[in-house]
Amino acid sequence: MASIICGSLAFDTIMNFEGRFAEQILPDQLHILNVSFLVPALRRDFGGCAGNIAYAMQQLGGTALPMATIGTDGAGYLERLRSQGISTEFVRTIDGTYTAQAMIITDRDNNQINGFHPGAMEQAHVNQIAPRDDIKLGIVAPDGRDAMWQHAEQFVAAKIPFVFDPGQQLPRFDSHELQTLIEQASWVTVNDYEGKMLSERTGWSSAEISRRVQGLIVTLGADGSEIWLEGTKTHVAPVKANAVVDPTGCGDAFRGALLFGLEQGWSLTRCVALGNRLGSLKIAQRGPQNYIVDLESFEL
């Protein structure tokens, strides 16, 4: 069986700042902020949540179908996906646009400042979801605003259960829209910051959100994750990383593992435990799609 991964394909330009942002930014001068960071290390990676989640699923032995849009500069990304054995049947090229671009600066404490050019991603709503016998699950991850809204509706119409992962696009939806998206979804996943914002925007506590879906998952970074089921919270312990090198893409690795586990029919606790393990493996490697899962030793 396969899962549709609705989200972005992007090129990530990742820069490392050897200091701390907190030491360079004066809190009382934010209204006239003008800072520059020296970034000795720079690299360009394949990224975007659809690509990263699909990569994670494929590493675990799942079948991912990314649904995304790229620009006329995206041929290399198509080749990358195909070389990984990932289908590109739902990836569409939009003429006259660039593929989405993320500019990411990471400091020594793994705090990040991001700039994002959506490019072709804003036309992602041209892709349509339809029922298909081999498609079991889906995810609505950060994407063009219209695409997220329409793909959620299409999952419901196709009777395909899906995970709602608003991510950095959460502020683009108002209270009523977020409530609707939650009630359409089977599961919701956010990080702890997004979880607080989601509760503030909807007026629903984490417990209340969890009663409207099959499960709410809140990732806590190095502290592991929380699962909310029918108003009750359970903590899932973190997995200590061998090294902390680059947090970029850790959340997407977690979500790929979550989808893989759900596709297998696992309990939510087991799915989230696998997500914590995969996030720990990813953070020890630079870039969102450069870690390798040895399935013989990983013990699914």
C-alpha positions, 0 to 999 in steps of 0.5 A, a space after each residue: 500500500 502507498 501514502 500520498 505526501 502532499 507538501 513542498 519540494 524545495 532546494 535548501 540552502 543551509 548555512 552554519 553560524 558558529 555563534 549564537 543568535 541570542 548574542 547578536 540580537 538586542 531584544 530592545 532593538 528589534 524594531 530596528 533590527 539590522 544584523 549580519 551573520 558570517 556563515 563559513 559553511 554553506 551547502 545546497 540540499 534537496 529538501 521540502 517536506 514532501 521530499 523529506 517525508 517521502 525519503 524517510 518512508 522509502 528508507 523504512 521500506 514504505 511506498 511514498 507518493 509525493 504530490 507537489 509542484 516544482 519549477 523549471 529548475 527542478 529537473 535535478 530533483 525529479 532525477 533525485 527522487 527516481 534514483 531513490 525509487 520514489 514515484 514522481 507521478 504526482 509531481 508537476 512542473 509549473 512553467 515560468 516559476 522556480 522550485 521553492 527555495 529555503 534559506 536556513 541559518 543554523 547557530 551553534 545551539 541549533 536555533 534556526 532563522 529561515 527565509 522561504 520563497 514558495 515559487 511553484 509551491 503556490 500552484 500546488 492546488 493544480 494537483 488533485 487527489 482521487 480514490 485509488 485502491 493502492 492508496 491507504 493514507 495521506 498527509 497534508 504537510 506545509 504547502 501552498 495555502 489553497 493546496 492544503 485546504 483543497 487536498 484536505 477536502 479531497 482526502 475526505 471525499 476520497 475516504 482516505 484518512 490523513 494526517 494534518 501537519 500545518 507546520 509553518 503554514 499554520 498562521 495562514 489559516 484563521 480559527 474556523 479554517 483550522 477547526 475545519 481542517 482538524 475535524 477533517 483529519 484523522 491525526 494531527 501532528 505539530 511541534 510544541 511551538 505550533 501546538 501552542 499556536 494551534 490551541 491559541 488560534 482554535 480556542 481548543 486545548 490539546 486535550 480538546 483537539 485530541 477528542 476530535 481526531 484519532 490522535 494528536 502528536 506533539 514533538 518536543 525535540 530532544 525531550 521526545 514526544 507527546 501523544 494525546 488520545 481522547 484527552 489523555 496525554 502520554 509521553 514517549 521518551 526521546 532517543 539520544 542521538 550519536 551526534 547533534 549535527 543538523 536539525 534540518 528535516 528532523 520533523 519530516 523524518 519523524 513524520 515519515 516514520 509516523 506515516 510508515 507505522 500508521 500504514 502498518 497498522 501499529 499503535 500510535 505509541 509505536 509509530 511515535 517511538 519509531 519517529 523519535 528514533 528516526 529523528 535521532 538518526 537524522 540529526 546526526 547527518 547534515 541535510 534532510 535527505 542524507 541519512 541511511 537506515 540499515 533495516 537489518 540493524 534498525 529493528 522495525 
